Amino acid sequence: MKNLRLVLGDQLSTAVSSLSDIDRQSDVVLMVEVEDEAGYVRHHKQKLVLVLSAMRHFAARLQQRGYRVDYVKMDSDGNTGSFSGEVKRALDRHRPERLVVTEPGEWRVRAMMERWQQDLGVPVEIRDDDRFLCSLEEFSQWAQGRKSLRMEYFYRNMRKKTGWLMDGDKPVGGEWNYDKQNRKPLPKGMGYPDRLRFDVDDITRDVMQLVARRHDTHFGDLEPFQWATTREDAKRALEHFTTDCLPNFGDYQDAMKSGEDFLFHALLSPYMNIGLLDPHEVCEAALKAHDQGQAPLAAVEGFVRQILGWREYIRGFYWLHMPAYPDSNYLNAKRPLPDFFWTAETDMNCLRQAIETTRRHAYAHHIQRLMITGNFALLASLSPAEVEEWYLVVYADAFEWVELPNTHGMALFADGGILASKPYAASGAYINRMSDYCADCRFSPSKKLGEGACPFNYLYWNFLISKRDLLEGNPRMGLAYRNLNNKPESELEEIVAQSGEFLDALENDRA
């Protein structure tokens, strides 16, 4: 039987299920670069380069191993610009008896694939994506009958399943979660590791020229481009992290510093999300570092939790709640996304730093995403759909299965608490504690109201006031509302007035 086996740009692994039983003599691997995927949102230039270059390197690797590969570049003659169009053309070229695919990471692509058998007149087999540590069926079974789907309980279940960081049926060290040890601000004078960078080869250079020609108006800087685009280099990045960064990752994973875009963070999520690294091998590398005494338990547990816990949980959560999930807007947030999310032209230094980092690298770490840009979007009641599109555009690791729940549920509380137990709202005090951003800002985190007050301060209280009917009954918001209720009426009126002035200016691009 001759099969056509489609491999998508986030499935760049020879272990992907669509290739598991391939006959290298008769079967054909189809890989396509299509404009629909490059432009359905205006992806960061470096994100496009990463995916397209990694695809081309992966295709070359398959060919070197004896696979028959049909690769369609974006500027190839006759490219229709769509998955369906390119699959149809490939079916005409190769006349296979069957099309084999691995389930995609986005609901809209899955819906498209499910129409192919009828539309294209060929049997289509959609296989599970078994590169994850928890299957969608397993997650659905875990979720069944539960009143709430909290990640912590899922994570404990996965620890028991894998045996990672377990001593029999108990967690190593006596605690399941060392998050309280992972929130330290950076000490003054601390040194940071020189981060591994990867040279641009001819394949990547060709892709950069393609992106410059076709997507020059997209967000982000094209150069310097220093991401890994091969499995070999991604494995080097993993080794660099576990050796040079992991020992301090746990203590300072929530910290932020001007001019230090990476600190001790892994920078591995783009490679896992496109298939260059497998989550199992990434976790095993961290566990090995702990076993050999090279990294403390709190650092390794915090890192493993992000992958075994959060990453797997978010994927299962996404597929469990689609396609209706993004339609909710519990807090009735409708304000348009400010232009400074694209330009970084704002006097709020923390936002400027996070957005400039994002523009330079298609990257910002999780606290910059959640507690800087996400926190501001929450407090300013920005439209969930616009914020979610921004997150999908700007980050190299952003694919809808991981981006949407993190933004809609975690950052914006737009689902009303299905994912997170409370809104992640914070004033300027948190940002000042975890960064040095406030020192170079014209706004003061210690000033609550009036000229020079940090906007996060009054916006935080205004958020509690304006959403009181929706949030005051939340048990985890009790302390915040007790503090709010202790404020004099005159102060509450000032908070609402100054917030109103700021938000009106925001809509007129003056903030």
Order of alpha helices (4+ residues) and beta strands (2+ residues): beta-beta-alpha-alpha-beta-alpha-beta-alpha-beta-alpha-alpha-beta-beta-alpha-alpha-alpha-alpha-alpha-alpha-alpha-alpha-alpha-alpha-alpha-alpha-alpha-alpha-alpha-alpha-alpha
